[in-house]
């Protein structure tokens, strides 16, 4: 028996190619999450870049797990199984944040949300819109933008010293505004992610995990910026206390 060959076998298995089928299934879910309307199977196949028969097989598997469903016209849309999976994402953070987001949204009359750090992106985890307003900015869960753009990303950066950020996110610039936000406790941006939209955000330090941010978005507001910032930093502190 060749001990060298035997020792190399586990290493070769560890370097096995990723599953193409699984990758395609995940891509189908990503496409449907971004779609504004249900898609036909042909449209889904075109978006995935595969033959319709391949898209159909993947769809059937995802339907079995209620991750995608078809309406009466046969068009594909996200299924209730995705909501079940989403509840488990940063569960403790969502639980601690929801009461604060509801209070922020209704007292400030702005959409409030939690943003988390995913690779080089800032991703909306959960959002709450004001109860009695028809003119607020919509912020969909799952929406993403570069982590170095916008108040939520800057706030997340501000939770870390620049040296730590450069070690954890090599190649992603540490905004000068993040150093300022680290001092004053919140970040502000305008016209960076969505044209004409402003945002304020405060960092949330998550024990044992990457920092997050609590934020609001708005087009215009009669609220004083300092008052909104104070509300955000207060919410961030209470969320951190719940997570501790």
Secondary structure by P-SEA (a helix, b strand, c coil): ccaaaaaaaaaaaaaccccaaaaaaaaaaaaaaaccccccaaaaaaaacccaaaaaaaaaaaaaaccbbbcccccccccaaaaaaaaacaaaaaaacaaaaaaaaaaaccccbbbbbcccbbbbccccccccccbbbbbcccccccccccaaaaaaaacccaaaaaaacccccccaaaaaaaaaccccccccccccccbbbbbbbcccccccccccccccccccaaaaaaaaaaaaaaaaaaac
